Amino acid sequence: MKGANLSYLTKEGLRNVKVNKLMSIASISVLMFCMIIVGLAFIVLTNMQSIADSIGDKNVIIVYMPVEATQEQIDALDKDIRALSNIKSVVSVSKEEALQQQKEQSDYSEELWAGLDENPFPQSFQITVENLEKFNETLEQIKKLDNIDAIRENREFAEQLYSIRTTIYYISLGIIAAFLLMSLFIISNTIRITIFSRRLEISIMKSVGATRSFIRWPFMIEGMVIGMISGILGFLIVWGAYVLADRALADMLNRIHFSPVDFFSFAWNMLGSFLAGGMVIGGLGSFLSVGRYLKEQSYDVIEEQI
Amino acid sequence: MVELKNVTKVYENETHTTCALDDVNIKINKGEFVFIVGASGAGKSTFLKLLMREETPTKGTIIVKDYDLGKLSRRQIPYYRRTMGIVFQDFRLIPTMSVYDNVAFAMRVINTKEKVIRNRVPQVINMVGLKHKAHSMPNELSGGEQQRVALARALANNADIIIADEPTGNVDPQMSYEIVELLTKLNETGTTVIMVTHAHDLVRKFNHRVIILNNGKVVADGKIDKKGGRRRAAEKSAKKAEDEKAPADEEAVEPEDCALEEEQTPEPEGDAAPDGAKTNTEGGEGQ
């Protein structure tokens, strides 16, 4: 397409948004509403995941080595653990660190600690698993490793946590999918109504010999512009709602030691998705709806706007 | 210029078959002015749809200029339509655009350069006598003025054939006369004009070729006698048949079956719509 054409078609698309104000506002409102719902569902999902993850991080398998383990043995076990699959993180706690931690946590006097001949604490490893579903499998693998004195874990808790996370994930996904489908349905109908009210224009274009693509482009650009505006407005509203909710719930969240996910950790991805989604839905919706009227005979268009 | 050879158009749906045009042969030469007359359901709309290439004939061939309409690909249709100007009974102006923009719109959507548009639009607006209303909106214009805008739009792309579908149907008698006069003037410059109409007085006033359609067949084709008193035999019989029916009867005519090959006498039907009446009930064609 030539530059001049594109500029005319874009200008025409923008003009249409302005001239057909009422239908543009209706389309923008519907699309924006759907984006807000999807955005909020996404935020709830992200925060739930964050809560689940923060709990999950505390769910560690602690592996204790014998007190007399040599440095060579320690290094070997460290290497073996890290070599396993499904390991998210391994924190090595040396004998000295363990002693230090105990000193800090207890109320005993310094003299009492000084009375110890040697460090009674063993070397340990705090292991977090990547996939809770494979918790048992990973545990069995760890058990088979050499120089392990004891293992502490909470299998039941891990399993419960896994099922809670999965449930949250599927419920949120279900909500997002349901709203996406619903919004697609509402939006396609809104666009259809918008274009129905413009059958006259389409019939004139056809009768004077405009090509199909030339008829479609302004409508598609109009749809994309409406999608973009909806995306930006939807994003701003979701942002505002998040800030307000954060403020209102700050006290309560502090009490349960939970800090909500930072909005800007996903803000740009959300804005990008809203813009892209809005443009695709608007553009594609217009493309398909105009197609229906392109098939209609211009001769039969009912006089309705004059 | 325009030639229909043995053209039959049948509309079929689940319940019945309708024969809208039945073995029609029409030849219109370059520079002619032709009135197409006939009752509702006579086949006028089908004739126009075929010329506009919104429909293809069931049988027969249609040649317009160098285009064989039956063989046009979907891609070629817009380019074919650019060679003609179409005027509808309901004007079909875009209400949100000024007179100037309505006319320019027809040029813009076929990708004409803005410089050419700026030059041509005032020219055609002037041609239809609306120079002073170029920046008015359609709702500020009378019916006659709106139809003149539609005519200017049809002329914008230098069409050498104008197809007008009852252009005076929504216009008062004086304005109707002026519109046909305008079309006649255009015709004198070499533009071919095909005008479908119900207005017998206009047909009588302007001495152009008249084709009368009835039940999908051409029942008369020729000029009305200059003295206005005598008509050719076929026209006379058709008119007589029309007159026998109640004047206000706009009901669709029962369609004939194409399979019936024998000659038929035109059936009585109402075609005497008063001027300005809207006669858009083409139900007999089964669309």
Interface residues (C-beta under 8 A of the other chain):
Chain A: A4 N5 Y8 E12 V19 N20 L200 E201 S203 I204 M205 K206 S207 V208 G209 A210 T211 R212 F214 I215 Q297 S298 Y299 D300 V301 E303 Q305 I306
Chain B: S45 L48 K49 M52 E54 E55 R75 P78 Y79 Y80 R81 R82 T83 I86 F88 D90 F91 R92 L93 I94 P95 T96 F105 A106 R108 V109 I110 N111 K113 P138 Q146 R153 N157 D165 Q287
